[in-house]
């Protein structure tokens, strides 16, 4: 039998711990950069997207301090992996939440280090 909930689930702010969210995004990127799974500078890009909500593709080069070609390669890989998203081929980039990242982003909700 299914359980029925008559009231919305109360999501405790402590579980999300949004005050440390930027640090956890940077930590995730740092780990992946050291593993050579993400290019150096990815953390700064993700942090900037987190702060702004979205960034234009043309801004990635300046944010990461890389060439246009490298910037396109980086955000292409991040889009493929779901770490960032976009609503169109030319649209702004926003933060993605693939399952393998959520353990880093929200360690009190998911097991830490989920790959």
N, C-alpha and C positions, 0 to 999 in steps of 0.2 A: 504494500500500500504506500502511496505517496504521502509525504508529510505536507501539511498545508501551513503556510505562514500568513498570519493575518496582519502583520506589521512589517514594514521594510527592515531589512537587515541593517543594524547600526554598525557602520564601519568605524572602528576606533581610530582616531587620528594617530595614536601611538603606533599602530600597525603599519601605517603608511609612512610615518616619520619623514614627512616632506622637507623638514628643515635640513636634513642631510642628503637630500636627493642628488644635488649637484655633485657632491663628493663621491657618492656611490656610482654615478655615471662616469666620472673621471677615473675611479678605481677600476670599473669594468673595462674601460678603454685601455688603461695602463696595463692590465693583465693581458688583454688581447694583443696589445702592441708588443709586449715582451715575448709572447708566444709566436709573434710574426703572423698573426691572423688578421690584424688590422694595421694599416700604415701609421707611422708616427704622426702625431698631430690630430688624430681622430678624436681624442678626448676633448680638445679645445673646440672642435666643430660640434660635437654632441652637447657640450656645456653651453655653447652659444645658442644652439637650437632650443635647448631647455629654457634658457633665459628669455629669448625672444618669442618662443612659440613656433616660429618657422624662420627660415632664411632663404633668400633667393639663391639659385644655383650659381649665379655670377659672383656671389659674395664668398663662396667656399675658398677660392684661390687666396683671397686676402686673409680670411680667418685662419687658414692653415699655413700660410706663408709658402705656398708651393706654386708651380706653374699651372697654367690652365689645363694642360693635358693631364697632369697628375691629379688635379682637383676633380676632373671628370671621371677619371679612373676610380678615385676614392669614393665619390658619392655613388658611382655605378655599383661598386662592390657592396656598399652599405645598403643601397636600395634592394639589391638582389637578396641580401641576407635578412632584410626586414628591420635592421637596426634603425633605419630612417625610412620614411615613406614620402610619397607625393601623389597628388590626385591626377597629374597629367605628366606627359613627357617634358614639359617646360615649366611646370608649376613649382611653387616653393617646396622646400624640404621640411618635414616635421619629424619629430621623434617617434620611432616605432617601438613596439613592445612585444618582440617575439618571445616565445616561451623560454628560450635558452638564456635570455637576459633578465627575466623577472626575479630570479633568485639573487642577482646582484643588486638590482634596482630596489626591491622590496624584500629584504631578508627576513623580516618578521612575518611576512605572509607566505613566503615560499622558501624551500630549503636553500641555504647559501651555496653558491657555486654551481647552480644548475647549469649544465652545459647545453 
